[in-house]
Amino acid sequence: MKHFIFKLTISVFVWLFSVIIFAQQKPDYVIVIHGGAGVITKKNMTPEKEAAYRAKLNEALETGRKILEKGGTATETVIAVINIMEDSPLFNAGKGAVFTHDGKNELDASIMDGKTLNAGAVAGVTDVKNPITLAYAVMTKSKHVMLSGAGASQFAKEQGLEIVDPSYFYTENRWKSLQKVLQNEKNAEKEKHGTVGCAVLDKYGNLAAGTSTGGMTNKQYGRIGDSPVIGAGTYADNATCAVSCTGHGEFFIRYVVAYTVSALMKYKGLSLEEAGNEIINKTLKDVGGEGGLISVDKDGNIAMPFNTPGMFRGYLKSTGEKKVLIYKN
């Protein structure tokens, strides 16, 4: 009897010890963000511009922290964090969106809730200040997943979202970029992909992800990339992970990149880091697909793989760990 009690005591102690260790390792919440991937190098970045990017990425992370600390949800955090980047002219989303061939700004966005697998997306909108907010409205206030163009704008008005004149999205820097491309200036289109995104694990164990973009400079014929396509540019599932992508959208659509990360974890048993590297640094790289992704899994682990010279990115954990990064090395 004494031997049994001793063994039981040891077993309980081991169990409690493992629970404590796991609790210490798993953060209460995690925020991961990106502001685009591409030819982003130290030599092409002024100290002032780098400081501006770092400050805005920090602001986005701290905005998310405040929400999560107060018990906010993953979806609420994704929207607020992306709003910060959409309102900045630094990124190719919202205010800083690039121009189409016809000199217009056409915006795309999507969001997904890992708890319910519900999702919302918009494509080709031209007068909605914050496309990610509209994507959330589509998810929660409609029976659809994706709305586009004039119909999406009409829905935004009916939901009381902020509508702006298309001139709001004009920035001199993006206009000049279009002119360079139209003049066939070498490598003008390869500067960077400034799509923004956010993936979050909240205190309740729920995951969510969102992505917002202005697409590609000089895009034609109503082209839509991966950002509003659920499974390609955005995906979230509480059973695995939350993912937001950035890069050459056509490749991300063909290889269903965001969902593939989740599928590799679910069906092959890969870790988040292994799954991200598999799709970004092997599958995509082998076919010339450029870009990257940010992700967080159900246990609070993060991965931010990319196959370009740089990617604006950062993360923050409830444990106090925080980083903002730009270059590969």
Buried (B, 14 or more C-beta within 10 A) or exposed (E): EEEEEEEEEEEEEEEEEEEEEEEEEBBBBBBBBBBBBBBBBEEEBEEEEBEBBBEBBBBBBBBBBEBBEEEBBBBBBBBBBBBBBBBBBBBBBBBBBBBBBEEEBBBBBBBBBBBEEBBBBBBBBBBBBBBBBBBBBBBEEBEEBBBBBEEBBEBBEEBEBEEBEEEBBBBEEBEEBBEBBBEEEEEBBEBBBBBBBBBBBBBEBBBBBBBBBBBBBBBEEEBBBBBBBBBBBBBBBBEBBBBBBBBBBBBBBEBBBBBBBBBBBBEEEBBBBBBBBBBBBEBBEEEEBBBBBBBBBBBBBBBBBBBBBBBBBBBBBBBEEBEBBBEEE
